Each structure stands twice: as C-alpha cells, then as structure tokens.
Amino acid sequence: MSFTKDFYLATHSSCLAVLKRNLFRRQPYKGLLRSPGQIWTLRHVWQCLHHRFRVRTKDMGAPDGPAYRLTEPHDYYMPKTFAEPEWSFNIPIVEADPLNIPDLTTTILRHLQEFKGNRAKPLSPEQEELKARLAQLPNEMLDHAISFLNPLTETSTKYVLPPPVWRAGLLSGKLIPYLWDLDPVVIREKDAAPDGSEDSRWDWELLARQLAQPNAFDKGQPLTDVPMGLANRRRIWQLLDDMYLGDVQPSMPNVFGRAPFPIEPPRPDEMQEDD
C-alpha cells in the first residue's frame, strides 16, 4: 500500500447538508467587500481545514507526520472527554442527527414565555422615537430591517420592535438561520387568539435572543430541554460561523525556543469559485 500527501476529509452527509445551508446564506453578499479570511464556498472550507492540518503537523514537529486530531481551543464545543487522548465514541451529541429532528417546532415553542413588559428597562427618548417610527413602517420594510439584527449577541430584551416582528423573523430564518425548518402552521396556531385574530401575548424577542446564543442548549441555560439533534446542529453551525482562513497558527516554540513562524493562509480571492 502506497501513501501520498493527499489530504482527504471524511464528512457525514448530514453535516455536509448543514454546511451547505450555512454557506448558502452568505451568497447574497457575493461581490461585496468581505472581511479578511471570510469563507463562502466549499473550496474555502476545505482550504481552511487543510491549513489547520499544516499547522497541526508543524506543532507536532513532523512536517509529514500524521495529525490524528485537529485541535481547537473550543474543542469543537464538545464535552471535556473529547479532549482526552483516548475517548469513547458514545458521545450522544455527536451521534444525534442534526437534520431530521422530531417535533422540532413544538420543542422550541415549549420555551416560549408570555410577554411581560415589566421585564424591559425603560426606553430612552431616542428609543421611544425609534419605536414609534418603526411602528409606522409597512411589514415588508420591517422584515428587511430585522435581518440586520443578526447576530443577536445580547440576551437582554429591548422591546423596541413588537412581538409579531420577532415571530416573523424567527419563521423566516433571518434571525436564527440554523432553524430553517420551523413549521409555520404550528407557530401561527401558537400565536392565534381565541377569536382567530393575531395575539401578541408571547415574548418572541426573548425566545429569539435565547436561541441565538452559542451556548443556548448547554447545561445551566434556559433552553436545555431540546432534542440532542438540535444541540448538535447548533454546535455544527457555530463551528462554521467561527471558521475563517488562517484561524489557527502554530503555537509550539521551535528548536531554539522561539515563537514559531506563522503559516501564511491562502487568500479567498486567490481561489476559484465552486462550479
């Protein structure tokens, strides 16, 4: 058996499907100014992982040696046992299907709380003016404006936008892109008043902000009671959001005890687009 320097990446089909969805949402910005190292094609993802492989082998002191694991500071958002030299493969989050999640929408809505305006801090005069102006906009413009709220880094609610706007943002996937398969019928039934009109008694903003956090489904967080497949999907999505060309550099000192020379990552504009 002959060995080559070819670099192969084995990928689960379900993980690849999540990856393609993550990349697809970046496509509308094609041709516009991008941040350094940003990825938006499958070729870029492969190049990023290949760069990590080069860094890993350099840290091991063997340019052509094997790298059994591409380590990351966040350990791929896995349990602590994952970082051990030998670990059992019975880690439920890894084995859970991130695509086909039973009762996904119903599970999410179990965490929806009733709207309580007293949760919010008093709005400043500027925020009150903004709230009044937003209330006058047509739904199409509000729907466009809410797309600029992503990523929702803050967990505290503001209540400048009305609950139906947050619900629409959730349903469209613009607020929480990894929830692309929510059931609109289940959501509308949840938000319907007994007389058939639209009810705004639910705190959609709070739910959206909770779902947007990278650790949304970790122990100790409000949203821990979710299917393992959803937690795995969120984990994979965050890994892709964190990824950029050159995101890892050698860390081990060289033979002279000096800091290692960085490995120059490829630039996105030097690579061809995927067909």
Residue, then its C-alpha position, 0 to 999 in steps of 0.5 A: m500500500s502506497f501513501t501520498k500527501d493527499f489530504y482527504l476529509a471524511t464528512h457525514s452527509s448530514c453535516l455536509a447538508v448543514l454546511k451547505r445551508n450555512l454557506f448558502r446564506r452568505q451568497p447574497y453578499k457575493g461581490l461585496l467587500r468581505s472581511p479578511g479570511q471570510i469563507w463562502t464556498l466549499r473550496h474555502v472550507w476545505q482550504c481552511l481545514h487543510h491549513r489547520f492540518r499544516v499547522r497541526t503537523k508543524d506543532m507536532g514537529a513532523p512536517d509529514g507526520p500524521a495529525y490524528r486530531l485537529t485541535e481547537p481551543h473550543d474543542y469543537y464545543m464538545p464535552k471535556t472527554f473529547a479532549e482526552p487522548e483516548w475517548s469513547f465514541n458514545i458521545p450522544i451529541v455527536e451521534a444525534d442527527p442534526l437534520n431530521i429532528p422530531d417535533l422540532t417546532t413544538t420543542i422550541l415553542r415549549h420555551l416560549q414565555e408570555f410577554k411581560g413588559n415589566r421585564a424591559k428597562p425603560l426606553s430612552p427618548e431616542q428609543e421611544e422615537l425609534k419605536a414609534r417610527l418603526a411602528q409606522l413602517p409597512n411589514e415588508m420594510l420591517d422584515h428587511a430591517i430585522s435581518f440586520l439584527n443578526p447576530l443577536t449577541e445580547t440576551s437582554t430584551k429591548y422591546v423596541l420592535p413588537p412581538p409579531v416582528w420577532r415571530a416573523g423573523l424567527l419563521s423566516g430564518k433571518l434571525i436564527p438561520y440554523l432553524w430553517d425548518l420551523d413549521p409555520v402552521v404550528i407557530r401561527e396556531k401558537d400565536a392565534a387568539p381565541d377569536g382567530s385574530e393575531d395575539s401578541r401575548w408571547d415574548w418572541e424577542l426573548l425566545a429569539r435572543q435565547l436561541a441565538q446564543p452559542n451556548a443556548f442548549d448547554k447545561g445551566q441555560p434556559l433552553t436545555d430541554v431540546p432534542m440532542g439533534l438540535a444541540n448538535r446542529r447548533r454546535i455544527w453551525q457555530l463551528l462554521d460561523d467561527m471558521y475563517l482562513g488562517d484561524v489557527q497558527p502554530s503555537m509550539p516554540n521551535v528548536f531554539g525556543r522561539a515563537p514559531f513562524p506563522i503559516e501564511p493562509p491562502r487568500p479567498d480571492e486567490m481561489q476559484e469559485d465552486d462550479 
